[in-house]
């Protein structure tokens, strides 16, 4: 009210700011993932204009970037978030990135208060160690999971773990006989690679093969290697992308390489050949392979571009 903006729109953005956590219980990337989680249903409800959809997604997406401003509604929700954390913390401490914002906010609203700045805990040593030999860890995890013959039905606890990242109410139906990429995403998460469910501005979520291919070819990653590319030999822990292996569609399947020789690769796959079960087996290196993704051990997700919400 004080700033002269639409109160209802600001309230809706505030209610939805941690929607992904509410749906999944997963705390990683609350802004990025929540913006993606609300996107389809604020569109399908058909009660929001295109402009309102844009504002809601952008406000939620940028919540964690409180050192910068991206618009008036963005500022309202960030300020409300910081104010809530301040009043719910009996020690009245705030993070270093929020100190100046809170001080300005209390002054603007005429609220007296003392602010104590939290000490910077620094990087967690365990997190740093988890980057070492990540591809080897990825292969070990994929081999163990795929070898357990996971069945793609809700009654299989291991399959439910693979589906836990996706907030759709009908996710089991959505991924039925189509969970090879979701399997790779789950294995990567278990190996310490923290990634949002959709790379910002990406064509689709990481539950689809196309998202992996697009992400690996970005200038900031450069992780994709075409099949038979000079100087490249597949290794344990690489991700293999197939081309028209099971259909007439491009990049229609994906798996994780466990071993390689001149003729074959040993792979761990979820949803082998769309048969709805996981498996470790051999594939012909000369048949329907588009290329490979080799993720750097020290890669960490970081997005510095401009978010363009999909409406």
C-alpha positions as CSV (number, residue, x, y, z in Angstrom):
1,X,0.0,0.0,0.0
2,X,2.8,2.4,0.9
3,X,4.6,1.9,-2.4
4,X,1.4,2.1,-4.5
5,X,1.4,-1.3,-6.1
6,X,-1.2,-4.1,-6.6
7,X,-1.6,-5.6,-3.1
8,X,-3.3,-8.8,-4.3
9,X,-0.5,-9.6,-6.9
10,X,2.1,-9.0,-4.2
11,X,0.3,-11.2,-1.8
12,X,0.0,-14.0,-4.3
13,X,3.7,-13.8,-5.1
14,X,4.5,-13.9,-1.4
15,X,2.3,-17.0,-0.9
16,X,4.0,-18.8,-3.8
17,X,7.6,-17.9,-3.1
18,X,8.5,-21.4,-1.6
19,X,5.9,-23.4,-3.5
20,X,8.4,-26.0,-4.7
21,X,9.5,-26.8,-1.1
22,X,5.8,-27.0,0.0
23,X,5.1,-29.6,-2.8
24,X,8.3,-31.7,-2.6
25,X,10.0,-31.0,0.8
26,X,13.2,-30.2,-1.1
27,X,14.9,-27.0,-0.1
28,X,17.4,-26.6,-3.0
29,X,16.9,-23.6,-5.4
30,X,13.7,-22.4,-3.8
31,X,13.3,-19.5,-6.1
32,X,14.3,-21.1,-9.4
33,X,12.4,-24.3,-8.7
34,X,9.3,-22.6,-7.3
35,X,9.1,-20.3,-10.4
36,X,9.1,-23.4,-12.6
37,X,6.7,-25.3,-10.3
38,X,4.0,-22.6,-10.4
39,X,4.5,-21.8,-14.1
40,X,2.1,-24.4,-15.7
41,X,-0.8,-23.9,-13.3
42,X,-0.8,-20.1,-13.1
43,X,-1.0,-20.3,-16.9
44,X,-3.7,-22.9,-17.0
45,X,-5.9,-21.2,-14.4
46,X,-6.5,-18.5,-17.0
47,X,-7.1,-15.8,-14.3
48,X,-3.8,-14.0,-14.7
49,X,-2.8,-11.8,-17.6
50,X,0.5,-12.5,-19.5
51,X,2.0,-9.5,-17.6
52,X,0.9,-10.9,-14.2
53,X,2.3,-14.4,-15.1
54,X,5.6,-12.7,-16.0
55,X,5.7,-10.7,-12.8
56,X,4.9,-13.7,-10.6
57,X,7.5,-16.0,-12.1
58,X,10.2,-13.3,-12.1
59,X,9.5,-12.3,-8.5
60,X,9.7,-15.9,-7.3
61,X,12.7,-16.7,-9.4
62,X,14.9,-13.9,-8.1
63,X,13.9,-14.2,-4.4
64,X,17.4,-15.5,-3.4
65,X,19.2,-12.7,-5.2
66,X,18.4,-10.1,-2.5
67,X,21.6,-8.1,-3.2
68,X,20.0,-6.9,-6.5
69,X,16.7,-5.3,-7.6
70,X,14.7,-6.7,-10.5
71,X,11.5,-4.7,-10.1
72,X,9.0,-3.3,-7.6
73,X,7.1,-6.5,-6.8
74,X,10.5,-8.3,-6.6
75,X,11.5,-5.7,-3.9
76,X,8.2,-6.1,-2.0
77,X,8.5,-9.9,-1.6
78,X,12.3,-9.8,-0.8
79,X,11.6,-7.1,1.8
80,X,8.7,-9.1,3.3
81,X,10.9,-12.3,3.3
82,X,13.7,-10.5,5.1
83,X,11.3,-8.9,7.6
84,X,9.6,-12.2,8.4
85,X,13.0,-13.9,9.1
86,X,14.0,-11.0,11.3
87,X,10.9,-11.1,13.5
88,X,10.9,-14.9,13.7
89,X,14.5,-15.0,14.9
90,X,14.7,-14.2,18.6
91,X,18.4,-13.3,18.4
92,X,17.5,-10.6,15.8
93,X,20.4,-11.7,13.6
94,X,20.3,-11.5,9.8
95,X,22.7,-12.6,7.1
96,X,25.3,-10.3,5.7
97,X,23.5,-10.0,2.3
98,X,20.3,-8.9,4.1
99,X,21.7,-6.4,6.6
100,X,21.5,-3.3,4.4
101,X,18.1,-4.2,3.0
102,X,16.7,-4.7,6.5
103,X,18.1,-1.5,7.8
104,X,16.6,0.5,4.9
105,X,13.3,-1.3,5.3
106,X,13.0,-0.7,9.0
107,X,13.7,3.0,8.4
108,X,11.1,3.2,5.6
109,X,8.4,1.6,7.8
110,X,9.4,3.5,10.9
111,X,10.0,0.3,12.9
112,X,12.7,0.6,15.6
113,X,15.0,-2.4,16.0
114,X,18.6,-3.6,16.6
115,X,20.3,-5.6,13.9
116,X,23.0,-8.2,14.6
117,X,24.9,-9.5,11.6
118,X,25.4,-13.2,11.3
119,X,28.9,-14.6,11.0
120,X,29.7,-16.0,7.5
121,X,29.9,-19.8,8.0
122,X,32.0,-20.2,4.9
123,X,31.9,-23.1,2.5
124,X,31.0,-26.5,4.1
125,X,34.1,-28.7,3.9
126,X,31.9,-31.8,3.2
127,X,30.4,-30.0,0.2
128,X,33.9,-29.2,-1.1
129,X,35.0,-32.8,-0.8
130,X,31.9,-34.0,-2.6
131,X,33.1,-32.5,-5.8
132,X,36.2,-34.7,-6.0
133,X,35.8,-37.5,-8.5
134,X,32.1,-36.8,-9.0
135,X,31.9,-38.7,-12.2
136,X,33.2,-41.9,-10.6
137,X,30.7,-41.5,-7.8
138,X,27.9,-40.9,-10.4
139,X,28.8,-44.2,-12.1
140,X,28.9,-46.1,-8.9
141,X,25.4,-44.8,-7.9
142,X,23.9,-45.4,-11.3
143,X,25.3,-48.9,-11.5
144,X,23.9,-49.8,-8.1
145,X,20.5,-48.3,-8.8
146,X,20.1,-49.7,-12.3
147,X,21.3,-53.1,-11.2
148,X,18.5,-53.3,-8.7
149,X,15.9,-53.5,-11.5
150,X,13.8,-50.6,-10.4
151,X,10.2,-50.8,-11.7
152,X,8.5,-47.6,-12.9
153,X,5.4,-47.9,-10.7
154,X,4.5,-45.9,-7.6
155,X,4.7,-49.0,-5.5
156,X,8.5,-49.2,-6.0
157,X,10.1,-47.0,-3.3
158,X,13.2,-46.4,-5.4
159,X,11.0,-45.2,-8.3
160,X,9.3,-42.8,-6.0
161,X,12.7,-41.4,-5.0
162,X,13.4,-40.8,-8.7
163,X,10.1,-38.9,-9.1
164,X,10.4,-36.8,-5.9
165,X,11.9,-33.8,-7.6
166,X,9.0,-33.2,-9.9
167,X,6.1,-31.3,-8.3
168,X,3.4,-32.4,-10.8
169,X,0.4,-34.1,-9.1
170,X,0.3,-36.7,-11.9
171,X,4.1,-37.2,-12.1
172,X,3.9,-41.0,-12.2
173,X,1.6,-40.9,-15.2
174,X,3.8,-38.2,-16.9
175,X,6.9,-40.3,-16.5
176,X,5.4,-43.7,-17.2
177,X,7.7,-45.5,-19.7
178,X,9.6,-42.2,-20.1
179,X,11.8,-41.8,-17.0
180,X,15.3,-42.3,-18.4
181,X,16.3,-38.7,-18.0
182,X,14.7,-38.5,-14.6
183,X,16.9,-41.4,-13.6
184,X,20.0,-39.6,-14.7
185,X,18.9,-36.5,-12.8
186,X,18.4,-38.5,-9.6
187,X,21.8,-40.2,-10.0
188,X,23.5,-36.8,-10.5
189,X,21.8,-35.3,-7.4
190,X,22.8,-38.3,-5.4
191,X,26.4,-37.8,-6.6
192,X,26.5,-34.2,-5.4
193,X,25.6,-32.3,-8.5
194,X,23.0,-29.8,-7.4
195,X,20.9,-28.6,-10.3
196,X,17.4,-27.0,-10.5
197,X,14.7,-29.0,-12.2
198,X,14.9,-26.7,-15.3
199,X,17.9,-24.7,-16.4
200,X,16.7,-21.1,-16.6
201,X,15.3,-20.3,-20.0
202,X,15.7,-23.9,-21.0
203,X,13.4,-25.7,-23.4
204,X,12.3,-28.3,-20.9
205,X,12.9,-29.8,-17.5
206,X,15.8,-32.3,-16.8
207,X,13.2,-35.0,-16.8
208,X,13.5,-34.8,-20.6
209,X,16.6,-35.7,-22.6
210,X,16.5,-32.5,-24.6
211,X,17.2,-30.5,-21.5
212,X,20.4,-32.4,-20.9
213,X,21.6,-31.9,-24.4
214,X,20.8,-28.2,-24.4
215,X,22.5,-27.6,-21.0
216,X,25.6,-29.5,-22.0
217,X,26.0,-27.3,-25.1
218,X,25.8,-24.0,-23.4
219,X,28.8,-21.7,-23.6
220,X,29.2,-21.8,-19.8
221,X,29.3,-25.6,-19.8
222,X,30.7,-27.0,-23.0
223,X,30.3,-30.6,-21.7
224,X,28.9,-32.2,-24.9
225,X,31.1,-34.3,-27.2
226,X,29.7,-35.7,-30.4
227,X,30.0,-39.4,-31.1
228,X,33.4,-40.2,-32.7
229,X,34.7,-36.7,-32.0
230,X,38.4,-36.5,-32.4
231,X,40.3,-36.9,-29.1
232,X,37.3,-38.0,-27.1
233,X,36.8,-41.5,-25.7
234,X,33.8,-42.3,-23.5
235,X,34.7,-43.0,-19.9
236,X,33.0,-44.3,-16.8
237,X,30.7,-41.6,-15.4
238,X,30.0,-39.9,-18.8
239,X,26.3,-39.5,-19.8
240,X,25.4,-41.0,-23.2
241,X,22.6,-39.5,-25.4
242,X,21.1,-41.7,-28.1
243,X,19.6,-40.5,-31.4
244,X,16.5,-42.2,-32.8
245,X,17.2,-45.3,-30.8
246,X,13.6,-46.1,-29.8
247,X,11.6,-43.8,-32.1
248,X,11.9,-41.4,-35.0
249,X,12.5,-38.6,-32.6
250,X,15.9,-36.9,-32.0
251,X,17.8,-37.5,-28.8
252,X,15.1,-40.0,-27.5
253,X,17.1,-41.8,-24.8
254,X,19.8,-41.3,-22.2
255,X,22.0,-43.4,-19.9
256,X,25.2,-43.3,-17.8
257,X,28.4,-45.0,-19.1
258,X,30.0,-47.6,-16.8
259,X,32.7,-48.9,-19.1
260,X,33.8,-48.7,-22.7
261,X,35.8,-50.6,-25.3
262,X,36.1,-50.2,-29.1
263,X,32.9,-52.0,-29.9
264,X,30.5,-51.5,-26.9
265,X,29.7,-49.4,-23.9
266,X,28.3,-50.7,-20.7
267,X,25.5,-48.5,-19.5
268,X,23.2,-48.0,-16.6
269,X,19.7,-46.9,-17.7
270,X,16.4,-46.2,-16.1
271,X,13.5,-47.3,-18.3
272,X,15.5,-49.5,-20.6
273,X,14.1,-49.4,-24.1
274,X,10.9,-47.8,-22.7
275,X,10.2,-51.1,-20.9
276,X,9.7,-49.4,-17.6
277,X,12.5,-51.0,-15.6
278,X,16.2,-50.1,-14.9
279,X,19.1,-52.3,-16.1
280,X,22.9,-52.5,-16.6
281,X,23.7,-53.9,-20.0
282,X,25.8,-53.5,-23.2
283,X,25.1,-51.3,-26.2
284,X,26.8,-51.2,-29.6
285,X,29.0,-48.0,-29.8
286,X,28.2,-47.7,-33.5
287,X,24.4,-47.7,-33.2
288,X,22.2,-44.6,-32.6
289,X,24.6,-42.6,-30.3
290,X,24.4,-38.9,-30.7
291,X,27.2,-38.1,-28.2
292,X,28.3,-37.9,-24.6
293,X,28.2,-35.4,-21.7
294,X,31.2,-35.2,-19.5
295,X,30.5,-33.1,-16.5
296,X,33.5,-31.4,-14.8
297,X,34.0,-32.6,-11.2
298,X,34.1,-29.0,-10.0
299,X,31.0,-27.8,-11.8
300,X,28.5,-25.8,-9.8
301,X,25.2,-24.4,-11.0
302,X,25.3,-20.6,-11.4
303,X,23.1,-18.5,-13.5
304,X,24.1,-14.9,-14.3
305,X,21.9,-14.2,-17.2
306,X,18.4,-12.6,-17.4
307,X,15.5,-14.8,-16.6
308,X,12.8,-14.9,-19.4
309,X,9.8,-16.6,-18.0
310,X,8.0,-19.1,-20.3
311,X,4.3,-18.1,-20.4
